[in-house]
Amino acid sequence: MKNSRRAGIFAASTAILALGLTACGASSNSADPSADTSAKAAEDFTPVTIENIYGETTIEKVPERIATISWVNADTLLALDTVPVGMDTDTYGMNENNSTAWKDAALEEQGASIGSEKAPVQYKVGDDIDYTGIAASKPQVIFAPYSGLKKEQYEKLQEIAPVVGPIEPNYLTSWEQVTEVAGQMLGKEEEADALIEEIEGKLAKVGEDNPALKDTTFIAADLSAPDTAYIYSEGDTRPRFLSALGMTQAEYVQKNAAKDTFFFTVSPEKVNEWDSDIVFASAVAGNTMEDVVKGQPLYGQIPAAKNDAVALPGTDEATLAISAASPLSIEWALDNVVPGIVKAADNAAAAK
């Protein structure tokens, strides 16, 4: 089924939807430096059908007005020199702009700083979706390949504009998949492929420059709750990121991971069973293991902690850079998060 339904209850979007994707009439919201590239992409564009877990969407022409749902998707468009007309407010790890350092930098570079005339409209998306706010941005496409959209939400959004929906369920779509799909939608497949290759190359180089990573096993966890520890399994962005640095997910995770979800829980009494060289512990209050142990003394029994091999992002923003990884956030994390991971791996290697 093609996602071509335009009509709906949202009057704010009626005029633009009447034009359809085959006759986009709005002026481009991309900044001047990318205008030539975007124009060439639009001129050479071949219609593309993008599949998602709820159906498929056919893009007839390069959309000029794109609203995004979920932070990774907005980041990815910006990484491809495309400013969305609407995007979520960041509600975790955010700054005073309800955004992030890497997103703000990209917006500024493209002449669309938050608060400026060209800035995207911001709306809230969580368990409840601000359909009115999204419609007010008058999108020609709603871009949500990385998201947890439910089917009924997906269908309601289609009353506003065609939706590029989740490629994988429950936020399991990788940043590479999002980038590929964005490239297809924008007629920038070569640029998207080059961007993926560039980011993957930078991650691989960290492994090459730090040999200890190659022989290191890891567990990606959340130790912020005193009564329950969370471990992130293979589908989550945290293990993907750590694997891209050359490390190997601990066998403990593979044996205990639940199916069709990206995490599982462990009682604090059993964290001493975490047979792993390092632990990357996101979403903790504080910068040291001492801070973690103050909240739950049993977390001090994690084997990696005894070797000073627990890497703590230390801030919500740093946690977000990995947990909702995008081409923009990964670049930021290479400077602001990776050094702590390398240090933990070095400490683990020294203890062997």
C-alpha positions in Angstrom: 0.0 0.0 0.0 1.4 3.4 -1.0 1.1 6.2 1.6 -0.6 8.7 -0.5 -3.4 9.9 1.8 -3.2 13.6 2.2 -6.6 14.8 3.4 -7.3 15.1 7.0 -8.6 17.1 9.9 -5.6 19.4 10.0 -6.5 22.5 8.0 -3.1 24.0 8.4 -1.6 21.5 6.1 -4.3 21.5 3.4 -2.8 23.9 1.0 0.6 22.4 0.8 -0.8 18.9 0.6 -2.9 19.8 -2.3 0.3 20.3 -4.3 1.4 16.8 -3.5 4.9 15.5 -3.8 4.7 15.7 -7.6 4.4 19.5 -7.5 6.3 20.9 -4.6 5.8 24.7 -4.6 7.5 25.9 -1.4 10.9 27.4 -1.4 13.8 25.3 -0.2 14.7 25.5 3.5 18.2 24.3 2.9 21.0 26.9 3.5 22.9 28.5 0.6 26.1 26.4 0.7 24.1 23.3 -0.2 21.7 24.9 -2.7 23.6 23.8 -5.8 23.8 20.2 -4.6 20.2 20.1 -3.6 19.1 21.6 -6.9 21.1 19.0 -8.8 19.7 16.2 -6.7 16.1 17.4 -7.4 16.8 17.7 -11.1 18.2 14.1 -11.3 15.8 12.5 -8.9 14.2 9.2 -9.7 11.0 8.3 -7.8 11.7 5.9 -5.0 9.5 3.7 -2.8 10.7 3.4 0.8 9.4 0.4 2.8 8.7 0.5 6.6 7.2 -1.8 9.1 3.7 -0.5 8.4 3.8 -0.2 4.6 5.6 1.9 2.1 5.9 5.5 0.9 6.6 6.6 -2.7 8.5 9.8 -3.1 7.9 11.3 -6.5 10.0 14.4 -6.2 12.6 15.6 -3.7 10.5 17.1 -0.8 11.4 20.6 0.1 9.5 20.7 3.4 10.3 17.8 5.7 9.2 17.4 9.3 11.0 14.9 11.5 10.0 12.7 14.4 12.8 11.6 16.8 16.1 13.3 17.2 18.2 11.0 15.1 16.2 11.8 12.0 16.6 15.6 12.3 20.3 15.1 12.9 20.6 13.0 9.8 18.9 15.5 7.5 21.2 18.2 8.8 24.2 16.0 8.2 23.1 15.9 4.6 22.8 19.7 4.4 19.0 19.7 4.6 17.2 21.8 7.3 13.8 20.3 8.4 10.9 22.6 8.6 9.9 21.0 11.9 11.6 18.8 14.5 11.2 17.5 18.0 12.4 19.4 21.0 15.1 17.4 22.7 13.8 16.3 26.1 16.9 14.5 27.4 20.4 15.8 27.4 19.1 19.1 25.9 20.5 22.6 26.2 18.8 25.9 26.6 17.5 25.6 23.1 15.9 22.3 23.8 18.4 21.0 21.3 22.0 19.6 21.4 25.5 21.0 20.8 25.9 19.1 17.6 22.5 20.0 16.2 22.9 23.7 17.1 26.3 23.7 15.3 24.8 22.2 12.2 21.8 24.6 12.2 24.1 27.6 12.6 26.4 26.4 9.8 23.3 26.1 7.5 22.0 29.5 8.5 19.1 28.2 10.5 20.0 28.7 14.1 17.2 28.2 16.6 15.4 31.5 17.0 16.3 32.7 13.5 13.9 33.1 10.6 15.0 29.9 8.9 15.0 27.8 12.1 12.8 24.7 12.2 9.5 24.8 14.1 10.0 22.8 17.3 7.2 20.5 18.7 7.0 17.8 21.4 6.9 14.1 20.5 6.8 11.5 23.2 4.2 9.0 24.2 1.8 11.7 22.9 2.5 13.3 19.5 1.8 17.0 18.9 -0.1 16.4 15.6 -1.2 20.1 15.5 2.4 21.3 15.9 3.6 19.0 13.1 0.8 20.0 10.8 1.6 23.7 11.5 5.0 23.2 9.9 3.2 22.3 6.6 5.4 19.3 5.7 5.4 17.5 2.4 6.9 14.5 4.1 7.2 13.3 7.7 10.5 11.6 8.2 10.5 9.0 11.0 12.6 5.9 10.1 14.2 5.9 13.6 11.3 6.0 15.9 8.9 4.0 18.1 5.8 5.1 16.2 2.7 2.9 16.8 0.6 1.9 13.9 -2.3 4.2 14.9 0.1 7.1 15.2 1.6 6.4 11.8 -1.8 6.3 10.2 -2.9 9.6 11.9 0.3 11.3 10.8 -0.5 10.2 7.2 -3.5 12.5 7.4 -1.0 15.3 7.5 1.6 14.1 5.0 3.2 10.9 3.6 5.3 9.3 6.3 8.6 7.6 6.0 8.0 5.3 9.0 10.1 3.1 11.2 12.4 0.8 9.2 12.8 -1.4 12.3 10.5 -1.4 15.4 11.1 0.2 18.8 14.0 2.5 17.9 16.1 -0.4 16.5 16.8 1.3 13.1 20.5 2.0 12.9 22.0 5.4 12.1 23.3 3.9 8.9 19.8 2.8 7.8 18.5 6.3 8.6 21.2 7.9 6.5 20.6 5.6 3.6 16.9 6.3 3.6 17.5 10.0 3.9 19.8 9.8 0.9 17.1 8.0 -1.1 14.4 10.6 -0.2 16.7 13.6 -0.9 18.2 12.3 -4.1 21.6 12.3 -2.3 22.4 8.6 -2.2 26.1 9.1 -3.1 26.4 11.8 -0.4 24.7 9.5 2.1 27.0 6.6 1.2 30.1 8.8 1.5 28.9 10.1 4.9 28.4 6.6 6.2 31.8 5.6 5.0 33.4 8.6 6.5 31.9 8.1 10.0 32.5 4.3 10.0 36.1 5.1 9.0 36.6 7.4 11.9 35.2 4.9 14.3 37.4 2.1 12.9 40.5 4.4 13.1 39.9 4.7 16.9 40.3 1.0 17.1 43.4 1.0 14.9 45.0 3.7 17.0 44.1 2.0 20.3 45.0 -1.8 20.0 43.6 -2.6 23.5 40.1 -2.1 22.1 40.5 -5.1 19.8 40.8 -7.6 22.6 38.2 -6.0 24.9 34.8 -7.3 25.7 32.1 -4.9 26.8 28.7 -4.6 28.4 26.6 -1.5 27.8 24.5 -0.8 30.8 22.4 1.7 32.7 23.2 1.9 36.4 21.0 4.9 37.4 18.3 2.9 39.2 19.3 1.4 42.6 16.8 -1.5 42.3 17.4 -2.6 38.7 20.3 -2.6 36.3 19.7 -2.5 32.6 21.8 -4.1 29.9 21.5 -3.0 26.3 21.6 -5.8 23.7 22.8 -6.1 20.1 20.0 -4.0 18.5 20.6 -0.9 20.6 22.8 1.9 19.4 25.2 1.7 22.4 26.5 -1.8 21.6 26.6 -0.9 17.9 28.8 2.1 18.7 31.1 0.1 21.0 31.4 -2.7 18.4 32.3 -0.2 15.7 35.3 0.8 17.8 36.6 -2.8 17.5 35.4 -4.2 20.8 33.3 -7.4 21.2 30.0 -7.7 23.2 30.4 -9.9 26.2 29.1 -13.4 25.9 27.0 -12.7 29.1 24.8 -10.4 27.0 24.4 -12.9 24.2 23.3 -15.6 26.6 20.8 -13.4 28.5 19.4 -11.0 25.9 15.7 -11.0 25.4 14.2 -11.3 21.9 12.5 -8.4 20.1 13.8 -5.8 22.5 16.9 -3.8 22.9 17.5 -4.3 26.7 17.0 -6.6 29.6 17.1 -6.2 33.3 19.4 -7.6 36.0 19.0 -7.5 39.7 21.8 -5.6 41.5 22.6 -8.7 43.4 23.8 -10.4 40.2 26.0 -7.7 38.7 29.0 -9.7 40.0 28.3 -12.1 37.2 29.0 -9.5 34.5 32.0 -11.2 32.9 33.2 -8.4 30.7 36.5 -6.4 30.4 34.7 -3.0 30.5 31.3 -1.7 31.2 29.9 1.4 29.5 27.4 2.7 32.0 25.2 5.4 30.6 22.6 7.5 32.3 24.3 7.7 35.7 24.3 10.7 38.0 27.9 11.6 38.4 31.3 11.2 36.8 32.9 8.5 38.9 32.2 5.0 40.0 32.1 6.3 43.6 29.0 8.3 42.6 27.3 5.2 41.3 28.2 3.1 44.3 26.7 5.8 46.6 23.3 5.1 45.0 23.7 1.3 45.1 26.7 -0.3 46.9 26.2 -3.6 45.0 27.2 -2.0 41.8 30.7 -1.9 43.2 30.8 -5.7 42.7 30.8 -5.3 38.9 34.1 -7.1 37.9 35.1 -4.2 35.6 34.8 -1.7 38.5 37.6 -3.5 40.3 39.9 -2.6 37.4 38.7 1.0 37.0 37.3 -0.2 33.7 33.8 1.3 33.9 33.4 4.1 31.4 30.9 6.8 32.5 29.7 9.4 30.0 29.1 11.7 33.0 26.4 13.9 31.5 23.0 13.3 29.9 24.2 15.0 26.7 27.1 12.6 26.4 24.8 9.7 27.1 22.4 10.9 24.3 25.3 11.2 21.8 25.7 7.4 22.0 22.2 6.2 22.9 20.6 8.1 20.0 23.6 8.0 17.7 23.5 10.0 14.4 26.2 11.2 12.0 26.3 14.5 13.9 26.3 13.0 17.5 29.0 10.4 16.6 31.4 13.2 15.5 30.8 14.9 18.8 31.2 11.7 20.8 34.5 11.0 19.2 35.9 14.0 21.0 33.8 14.0 24.2 32.9 10.3 25.0 35.4 8.0 23.3 38.5 9.0 25.3 36.8 7.7 28.5 36.0 4.4 26.7 39.6 4.1 25.5 40.9 4.7 29.1 38.6 2.0 30.5 39.9 -0.5 27.8 43.5 0.4 28.6 42.9 -0.2 32.3 41.3 -3.5 31.6 44.2 -4.5 29.4 46.7 -3.5 32.1 44.9 -5.7 34.6 45.0 -8.9 32.5 
